[in-house]
Amino acid sequence: MTIKMSICYENTSDLSFDQEYYLNQHIPLARTAFEPHGLLYIDVYFPLPSANGEQPKYRAITEIYFTDLKTATTCLNEAGKAVMKDVKNYTNSEPVHFISEAIMKC
């Protein structure tokens, strides 16, 4: 059972989000912190406006994959705090987190 942790940054009118820092500093920091604890891989998405020009609900979505729930929980407890301390360096937003079981990849 693969576990996916999703981290979403809401696209609010007062959002400040440094995409370059996020990609070049924060994501490598997360990878380095999480790899010893069972990280499988990380996907990063920057949603685009809809066909009618409506802005997306989220500015950025990151999905972090682990082999199982125990591995994910251990990783977040042991390495998550250090990664979360870096959030203030690229955004003024509090990310929304949730954990899911990845059921199917087609």
PyMOL CGO cylinders between C-alpha atoms (Angstrom):
from pymol import cmd
from pymol.cgo import CYLINDER

trace = [
    CYLINDER, 0.00, 0.00, 0.00, 1.64, 3.22, -1.18, 0.3, 1, 1, 1, 1, 1, 1,
    CYLINDER, 1.64, 3.22, -1.18, 0.97, 6.34, 0.91, 0.3, 1, 1, 1, 1, 1, 1,
    CYLINDER, 0.97, 6.34, 0.91, 0.78, 9.81, -0.59, 0.3, 1, 1, 1, 1, 1, 1,
    CYLINDER, 0.78, 9.81, -0.59, 1.09, 12.98, 1.43, 0.3, 1, 1, 1, 1, 1, 1,
    CYLINDER, 1.09, 12.98, 1.43, -0.32, 15.98, -0.42, 0.3, 1, 1, 1, 1, 1, 1,
    CYLINDER, -0.32, 15.98, -0.42, 0.76, 19.52, 0.41, 0.3, 1, 1, 1, 1, 1, 1,
    CYLINDER, 0.76, 19.52, 0.41, -1.32, 22.30, -1.14, 0.3, 1, 1, 1, 1, 1, 1,
    CYLINDER, -1.32, 22.30, -1.14, -0.82, 26.07, -1.14, 0.3, 1, 1, 1, 1, 1, 1,
    CYLINDER, -0.82, 26.07, -1.14, -4.08, 27.98, -1.64, 0.3, 1, 1, 1, 1, 1, 1,
    CYLINDER, -4.08, 27.98, -1.64, -4.00, 30.62, -4.37, 0.3, 1, 1, 1, 1, 1, 1,
    CYLINDER, -4.00, 30.62, -4.37, -5.25, 33.58, -2.32, 0.3, 1, 1, 1, 1, 1, 1,
    CYLINDER, -5.25, 33.58, -2.32, -5.03, 37.25, -3.31, 0.3, 1, 1, 1, 1, 1, 1,
    CYLINDER, -5.03, 37.25, -3.31, -2.37, 37.95, -0.67, 0.3, 1, 1, 1, 1, 1, 1,
    CYLINDER, -2.37, 37.95, -0.67, -0.25, 34.85, -1.39, 0.3, 1, 1, 1, 1, 1, 1,
    CYLINDER, -0.25, 34.85, -1.39, 3.48, 35.27, -1.70, 0.3, 1, 1, 1, 1, 1, 1,
    CYLINDER, 3.48, 35.27, -1.70, 5.15, 32.16, -3.15, 0.3, 1, 1, 1, 1, 1, 1,
    CYLINDER, 5.15, 32.16, -3.15, 8.76, 31.97, -4.37, 0.3, 1, 1, 1, 1, 1, 1,
    CYLINDER, 8.76, 31.97, -4.37, 8.60, 29.19, -6.95, 0.3, 1, 1, 1, 1, 1, 1,
    CYLINDER, 8.60, 29.19, -6.95, 12.35, 29.24, -7.67, 0.3, 1, 1, 1, 1, 1, 1,
    CYLINDER, 12.35, 29.24, -7.67, 13.21, 28.83, -3.98, 0.3, 1, 1, 1, 1, 1, 1,
    CYLINDER, 13.21, 28.83, -3.98, 10.61, 26.10, -3.61, 0.3, 1, 1, 1, 1, 1, 1,
    CYLINDER, 10.61, 26.10, -3.61, 12.00, 24.06, -6.51, 0.3, 1, 1, 1, 1, 1, 1,
    CYLINDER, 12.00, 24.06, -6.51, 15.71, 24.70, -5.97, 0.3, 1, 1, 1, 1, 1, 1,
    CYLINDER, 15.71, 24.70, -5.97, 15.97, 24.82, -2.16, 0.3, 1, 1, 1, 1, 1, 1,
    CYLINDER, 15.97, 24.82, -2.16, 12.91, 23.47, -0.38, 0.3, 1, 1, 1, 1, 1, 1,
    CYLINDER, 12.91, 23.47, -0.38, 12.22, 20.34, -2.43, 0.3, 1, 1, 1, 1, 1, 1,
    CYLINDER, 12.22, 20.34, -2.43, 15.90, 19.23, -2.33, 0.3, 1, 1, 1, 1, 1, 1,
    CYLINDER, 15.90, 19.23, -2.33, 15.83, 19.87, 1.45, 0.3, 1, 1, 1, 1, 1, 1,
    CYLINDER, 15.83, 19.87, 1.45, 12.74, 17.66, 1.78, 0.3, 1, 1, 1, 1, 1, 1,
    CYLINDER, 12.74, 17.66, 1.78, 14.29, 14.93, -0.37, 0.3, 1, 1, 1, 1, 1, 1,
    CYLINDER, 14.29, 14.93, -0.37, 17.49, 14.93, 1.67, 0.3, 1, 1, 1, 1, 1, 1,
    CYLINDER, 17.49, 14.93, 1.67, 15.56, 14.84, 4.95, 0.3, 1, 1, 1, 1, 1, 1,
    CYLINDER, 15.56, 14.84, 4.95, 13.04, 12.18, 3.87, 0.3, 1, 1, 1, 1, 1, 1,
    CYLINDER, 13.04, 12.18, 3.87, 15.16, 9.75, 1.79, 0.3, 1, 1, 1, 1, 1, 1,
    CYLINDER, 15.16, 9.75, 1.79, 16.76, 8.03, 4.83, 0.3, 1, 1, 1, 1, 1, 1,
    CYLINDER, 16.76, 8.03, 4.83, 13.24, 7.45, 6.18, 0.3, 1, 1, 1, 1, 1, 1,
    CYLINDER, 13.24, 7.45, 6.18, 11.69, 5.65, 3.20, 0.3, 1, 1, 1, 1, 1, 1,
    CYLINDER, 11.69, 5.65, 3.20, 10.79, 8.35, 0.67, 0.3, 1, 1, 1, 1, 1, 1,
    CYLINDER, 10.79, 8.35, 0.67, 9.87, 6.86, -2.71, 0.3, 1, 1, 1, 1, 1, 1,
    CYLINDER, 9.87, 6.86, -2.71, 9.58, 10.06, -4.76, 0.3, 1, 1, 1, 1, 1, 1,
    CYLINDER, 9.58, 10.06, -4.76, 8.21, 13.61, -4.84, 0.3, 1, 1, 1, 1, 1, 1,
    CYLINDER, 8.21, 13.61, -4.84, 5.99, 15.18, -7.53, 0.3, 1, 1, 1, 1, 1, 1,
    CYLINDER, 5.99, 15.18, -7.53, 5.47, 18.96, -7.76, 0.3, 1, 1, 1, 1, 1, 1,
    CYLINDER, 5.47, 18.96, -7.76, 2.64, 20.62, -9.72, 0.3, 1, 1, 1, 1, 1, 1,
    CYLINDER, 2.64, 20.62, -9.72, 1.82, 24.24, -10.49, 0.3, 1, 1, 1, 1, 1, 1,
    CYLINDER, 1.82, 24.24, -10.49, -1.84, 24.30, -11.58, 0.3, 1, 1, 1, 1, 1, 1,
    CYLINDER, -1.84, 24.30, -11.58, -2.76, 26.42, -14.60, 0.3, 1, 1, 1, 1, 1, 1,
    CYLINDER, -2.76, 26.42, -14.60, -5.83, 28.59, -15.14, 0.3, 1, 1, 1, 1, 1, 1,
    CYLINDER, -5.83, 28.59, -15.14, -8.90, 26.81, -16.50, 0.3, 1, 1, 1, 1, 1, 1,
    CYLINDER, -8.90, 26.81, -16.50, -9.95, 27.07, -20.16, 0.3, 1, 1, 1, 1, 1, 1,
    CYLINDER, -9.95, 27.07, -20.16, -12.21, 30.01, -19.26, 0.3, 1, 1, 1, 1, 1, 1,
    CYLINDER, -12.21, 30.01, -19.26, -9.34, 31.84, -17.52, 0.3, 1, 1, 1, 1, 1, 1,
    CYLINDER, -9.34, 31.84, -17.52, -10.40, 31.11, -13.95, 0.3, 1, 1, 1, 1, 1, 1,
    CYLINDER, -10.40, 31.11, -13.95, -7.44, 30.97, -11.60, 0.3, 1, 1, 1, 1, 1, 1,
    CYLINDER, -7.44, 30.97, -11.60, -6.72, 27.62, -9.95, 0.3, 1, 1, 1, 1, 1, 1,
    CYLINDER, -6.72, 27.62, -9.95, -7.66, 27.02, -6.31, 0.3, 1, 1, 1, 1, 1, 1,
    CYLINDER, -7.66, 27.02, -6.31, -4.04, 26.09, -5.50, 0.3, 1, 1, 1, 1, 1, 1,
    CYLINDER, -4.04, 26.09, -5.50, -0.79, 27.81, -6.45, 0.3, 1, 1, 1, 1, 1, 1,
    CYLINDER, -0.79, 27.81, -6.45, 1.27, 24.67, -5.87, 0.3, 1, 1, 1, 1, 1, 1,
    CYLINDER, 1.27, 24.67, -5.87, 0.62, 21.03, -5.05, 0.3, 1, 1, 1, 1, 1, 1,
    CYLINDER, 0.62, 21.03, -5.05, 3.31, 18.64, -3.92, 0.3, 1, 1, 1, 1, 1, 1,
    CYLINDER, 3.31, 18.64, -3.92, 2.82, 14.91, -3.51, 0.3, 1, 1, 1, 1, 1, 1,
    CYLINDER, 2.82, 14.91, -3.51, 5.27, 12.90, -1.44, 0.3, 1, 1, 1, 1, 1, 1,
    CYLINDER, 5.27, 12.90, -1.44, 5.13, 9.10, -1.73, 0.3, 1, 1, 1, 1, 1, 1,
    CYLINDER, 5.13, 9.10, -1.73, 6.10, 6.49, 0.86, 0.3, 1, 1, 1, 1, 1, 1,
    CYLINDER, 6.10, 6.49, 0.86, 5.94, 2.71, 0.87, 0.3, 1, 1, 1, 1, 1, 1,
    CYLINDER, 5.94, 2.71, 0.87, 3.46, 2.46, 3.75, 0.3, 1, 1, 1, 1, 1, 1,
    CYLINDER, 3.46, 2.46, 3.75, 1.75, 4.42, 6.52, 0.3, 1, 1, 1, 1, 1, 1,
    CYLINDER, 1.75, 4.42, 6.52, 4.22, 3.43, 9.22, 0.3, 1, 1, 1, 1, 1, 1,
    CYLINDER, 4.22, 3.43, 9.22, 7.14, 4.63, 7.09, 0.3, 1, 1, 1, 1, 1, 1,
    CYLINDER, 7.14, 4.63, 7.09, 5.36, 7.92, 6.30, 0.3, 1, 1, 1, 1, 1, 1,
    CYLINDER, 5.36, 7.92, 6.30, 4.47, 8.53, 9.96, 0.3, 1, 1, 1, 1, 1, 1,
    CYLINDER, 4.47, 8.53, 9.96, 8.00, 7.78, 11.14, 0.3, 1, 1, 1, 1, 1, 1,
    CYLINDER, 8.00, 7.78, 11.14, 9.48, 10.03, 8.47, 0.3, 1, 1, 1, 1, 1, 1,
    CYLINDER, 9.48, 10.03, 8.47, 7.20, 12.95, 9.27, 0.3, 1, 1, 1, 1, 1, 1,
    CYLINDER, 7.20, 12.95, 9.27, 7.80, 12.60, 13.01, 0.3, 1, 1, 1, 1, 1, 1,
    CYLINDER, 7.80, 12.60, 13.01, 11.58, 12.38, 12.64, 0.3, 1, 1, 1, 1, 1, 1,
    CYLINDER, 11.58, 12.38, 12.64, 12.28, 14.73, 9.73, 0.3, 1, 1, 1, 1, 1, 1,
    CYLINDER, 12.28, 14.73, 9.73, 9.12, 16.74, 9.09, 0.3, 1, 1, 1, 1, 1, 1,
    CYLINDER, 9.12, 16.74, 9.09, 9.73, 19.51, 11.62, 0.3, 1, 1, 1, 1, 1, 1,
    CYLINDER, 9.73, 19.51, 11.62, 13.05, 20.51, 10.03, 0.3, 1, 1, 1, 1, 1, 1,
    CYLINDER, 13.05, 20.51, 10.03, 11.41, 20.71, 6.61, 0.3, 1, 1, 1, 1, 1, 1,
    CYLINDER, 11.41, 20.71, 6.61, 8.45, 22.71, 7.93, 0.3, 1, 1, 1, 1, 1, 1,
    CYLINDER, 8.45, 22.71, 7.93, 10.81, 25.32, 9.44, 0.3, 1, 1, 1, 1, 1, 1,
    CYLINDER, 10.81, 25.32, 9.44, 11.81, 26.23, 5.88, 0.3, 1, 1, 1, 1, 1, 1,
    CYLINDER, 11.81, 26.23, 5.88, 8.25, 27.14, 4.76, 0.3, 1, 1, 1, 1, 1, 1,
    CYLINDER, 8.25, 27.14, 4.76, 8.64, 30.76, 5.89, 0.3, 1, 1, 1, 1, 1, 1,
    CYLINDER, 8.64, 30.76, 5.89, 11.51, 31.15, 3.40, 0.3, 1, 1, 1, 1, 1, 1,
    CYLINDER, 11.51, 31.15, 3.40, 9.30, 30.81, 0.31, 0.3, 1, 1, 1, 1, 1, 1,
    CYLINDER, 9.30, 30.81, 0.31, 5.69, 31.61, 1.27, 0.3, 1, 1, 1, 1, 1, 1,
    CYLINDER, 5.69, 31.61, 1.27, 3.46, 33.52, 3.64, 0.3, 1, 1, 1, 1, 1, 1,
    CYLINDER, 3.46, 33.52, 3.64, 0.86, 30.75, 3.41, 0.3, 1, 1, 1, 1, 1, 1,
    CYLINDER, 0.86, 30.75, 3.41, 0.19, 27.86, 5.76, 0.3, 1, 1, 1, 1, 1, 1,
    CYLINDER, 0.19, 27.86, 5.76, 0.13, 24.72, 3.58, 0.3, 1, 1, 1, 1, 1, 1,
    CYLINDER, 0.13, 24.72, 3.58, -2.82, 22.34, 3.68, 0.3, 1, 1, 1, 1, 1, 1,
    CYLINDER, -2.82, 22.34, 3.68, -1.70, 18.72, 4.30, 0.3, 1, 1, 1, 1, 1, 1,
    CYLINDER, -1.70, 18.72, 4.30, -3.48, 15.43, 3.95, 0.3, 1, 1, 1, 1, 1, 1,
    CYLINDER, -3.48, 15.43, 3.95, -2.47, 11.79, 3.67, 0.3, 1, 1, 1, 1, 1, 1,
    CYLINDER, -2.47, 11.79, 3.67, -4.06, 9.30, 1.28, 0.3, 1, 1, 1, 1, 1, 1,
    CYLINDER, -4.06, 9.30, 1.28, -3.67, 5.69, 0.30, 0.3, 1, 1, 1, 1, 1, 1,
    CYLINDER, -3.67, 5.69, 0.30, -2.63, 5.54, -3.36, 0.3, 1, 1, 1, 1, 1, 1,
    CYLINDER, -2.63, 5.54, -3.36, -4.90, 2.83, -4.74, 0.3, 1, 1, 1, 1, 1, 1,
    CYLINDER, -4.90, 2.83, -4.74, -4.33, 2.77, -8.49, 0.3, 1, 1, 1, 1, 1, 1,
    CYLINDER, -4.33, 2.77, -8.49, -1.94, 4.19, -11.05, 0.3, 1, 1, 1, 1, 1, 1,
    CYLINDER, -1.94, 4.19, -11.05, -3.13, 3.73, -14.63, 0.3, 1, 1, 1, 1, 1, 1,
]
cmd.load_cgo(trace, "trace")
